[in-house]
Every structure is written in structure tokens, then in C-alpha cells.
């Protein structure tokens, strides 16, 4: 029999061997009795010691000692970049303004025009890496009813339609496209002259060159939204009257649009699916629908009925279409687009009647972090396009300024404020300048089954008005509910406000009703 020291050494060596090469290698050798230099009894002792060691070390420590295959690293599969190539069709809307002039002695009223424009576009894109080439054609109708005053003037012009064809070149970064365009266009205009001894009406189609630039974002596999500025330099138009009158003008346009791509921009697997869920909307969806800069596509329709407006105490109606589209700049930043398209029934300041049409369109862009803390915020530019199809429905000016929103969502509350200030920087030079401020504090308390209480008064100030005529300060509130119609989430609310501070002749009461279609994604 081996000395005790040798027995311990052999046992230790056996356990070490087992730990190093594994039971599957050692056991056959033990069973065959081929461990060199060991007697049969020694082999039995090593075998029993190995079993005992296995029993004592069969917990996590043994598992960590056993040889294992190194884990295979699988890199995350990035979603393929957005594909911009292919044919598309779409619609656009916006405003246009002209800085032209009628060369009529004594005509101090016509200094250009502003108008609503809206129509369709079609084009084709070819993408080569990060570079895009394309061609696009647009056709827009234009609406401008009559001069700024009801009294006859020496002459004025209104445009009926605008057509353009242009080549596009752009830089692509996944879902983002920044583009420039160059081409030509045509404008069909009607003109009226009311000179002493001469009354003339005529129409003409003028041509010119077009230059523009814009941004476009693919928010769905087949859908993109865009915002662009175009300048159209038109040839002069001379009337066949005696004396002849020359109309010299250019046309500037700011338009928002939406396109449908016939070829999908992303693979089916990469397209986010619509959020399902129970028939009962979650409080998170309630809060998101009340957050002006939430990562949530929504299309609100808001009716603002103002009672006892103007010198004849008529009712003013402003029906706003307010699409909200969040766009992802990076993993850390979103850009939220908020557009307000007003359909207005405006009491006349001169007659006991209303003028109906489209008002000036306002566009806000908020840069907001994707992972904010307790304070959610967004800042960016806001601008208003002189798109009114009648002077009484708009300012006739292009407005620009900063905007910001701040909010927090403690418990069942959504508490915040939206701010902006705009100044006139272009448009009809004969219309008065504009400097306006807006603040909309909002307070919502969310309850069970989608119900909530709300107050969101719109406080405004016209800084250029006379003292005591600048501020409008409403007080009031209402209630609403987030619910589903089938699979479609909807946010509906109603509220009433009293203008505690207001300029002379403005409405005292407002009834606000809103229905918003919500499009959450997982």
C-alpha cells in the first residue's frame, strides 16, 4: 500500500485532472485501469474521491469551473436605410405672396398680394447611396378674392393657378432628405384696371424660372412629409390699354406636403407595427395625447366658436386642422412638426355678414430630447405663412419667431405651457406690421376609463395695439375622454372660456370642441 503522502498526492492529482479535462475524459481511463502507476485500490479510492468531490462541488462553483464554449457574439441587425427611389404622388398646401407692383400713377393700394395655394404633385426619385436625383411637377390652385378694402381701386391682380416643373437633387440620411430644386413655372392671373375713362378686365399666363429648397421625412414605409420654399420669378405682363399698364412681380411660396410612395421605403420587418391593446386606453396614452411634443402621430380637429364678435355681434368660427408628426433626428433627439390650418368664418368689420375661407397657416418645429427627465421640453422656430384667400382672414404678412413648450407629468397630472412670439418679416408692404405673443398654459387631471379634466386657455398679446387693447386673457375649462372606436384611439374634449381681459369688439365667450385621431406605434 502506498504511503499516506503518496495517496494524498495521487488523489489530488486525480481531482485536478478531472477538473481540467472533464469527467468524460477521465472516467473511461479510470474504468479501464490505465492511470499510470496506480494500483487497483488506489484507482478505486480516486474514483470514490472524485464522486465525493463532485457531490460537494456540484453547485455554482462547479458549474463555473466546467469548460464551456465561448458565447458567440451576435451584432444587432441594424434596420436597412430608407429607400427613396421610385414614383410618388401627393398633395400640398401653403401660402404665397408677391412683391410686385402695378405701374399706375396714384395707385397706392396694390403692393403685392397674399393667397392660399393648394394642389397636387407627382415625381420620380433615383437614389444612389446618399445622393438623390429626381424630377417633380406640381399644380396648385390659388385663392385671392378681392382687394384689402371694399372700395374700388385703380387696379388689382389675383392669381388662379400655378404650375411648376423642376429637377431635384438632394442628400439622404436614412429617413431624412434635404433637397434643392431648379426649373420653371407658369402662373395664370386675372387683372382689373379702373383708370379714369378705362375699365378693363383681362387674364394672362406668365412664365418664369423656379428655384427652391426643402426637407422631407419618411415617417411610414409608403408615406413622406415635406416642407419647402420656392421662388418663382415671372415675366412682366403689360395690359393692352391706353395708357398701358405693366405688372411686374415675383412669387414666393411656402408649402407643406405629403407623398405616397409606390415602392416601400423600408422592409416589412423594419416597419413598426400599430399598437394594439385592450379596448380601454392606458393612462400613458392619455398623457401622450395631452403632450404637445409627444412621440405620437395625431390629427386633431378643433372648433373654436367665438360669440358676439365685431360691430354687429356676429359669431366667429375658427376650425383648425392640426396634424402633429414626430420625426427622429437621432437616438437622442426628435423633431416634432405641428401645423395649424385654419378654416375661418370671419365677421366683416364693415357689413353685417361673414367672410369664409382659409386663414394664415402656422408651422411650429420643436427640437426635443428623446429621453427627457422629469421636465419634458422642446424649443424651435415658428412661422406663419400669409395663406389667407381673403385679406380679412389674414395679416398678409410672413411671420417668424421662437417657440417653446415645457411640461411635467407627476402622478395623474399633465402640467405645462406653450409659448411663442412672432414678428412680420415679409409680405404685402401695404399691410400693417405684426408683433404678437401667445401663451397657452395647460393643466390636465387624468381619471379612470380615459376621462380627464382640462383647462388650456390661449392668452395673446398684440404688442403694437394701443394701451388697454393688447391682451386677451381667457379663464375656464372643461373635460374630455380618450377612447377607442374599433382599433382607432380617439381623444375628444369640450371646454368653455370667458375672456376676462379683451380688446374692444372682441368676443366675450368661446366654446372649444376637439376630436383628435391618435396613431401610436410600439
Buried (B, 14 or more C-beta within 10 A) or exposed (E): EBEEEEBEEBBEEBBEBBBEEEBEEBEEBBEEEEBEEBEEEBBEBBBEBBEEBEEEBEEEEBEEEEEEEEEEEEEEEEEEBBBBBBEBEBBBBBBBBBBBBBBBEEBEBBBBBBBBBBBBBBBBBEBEEEEBBBBBEBBBBBBBBBBBEEEEBBBBBBBBBBBBBBEBEBEBEBBBBEBBBEBBBBBBBBBBBBBEEBEBEEEBEBEBBBBBBBBBBBBBBBBBBBBBBBBBBBEEBEBEBEEEBEBBBBBBBBBBBBBEBEEBBBEEEBBEEEBEBEEEBBBEBBBBBBBBBBBBBBBBBBBBBBEBBBEBEBBBBBBBBBBBBBBBBEEEEBBBBBBBBBBBBBBBEEEEEBBEBBBBBBBBBBBBEEEEEEEBBBBBBBBBBBBBBBBBBBBBBBBBBEBBBBBBBEEBBBBBBBBBBBBBEBBBEEBEEBBBBBBBBBBBBBEEEBBBBBBBBBBBBBEEEEEEEBBBBBEBBBBBBBBBEEEEBBBBBBBBBBBEEBBEEBBBBBBBBBBBBBBBBE
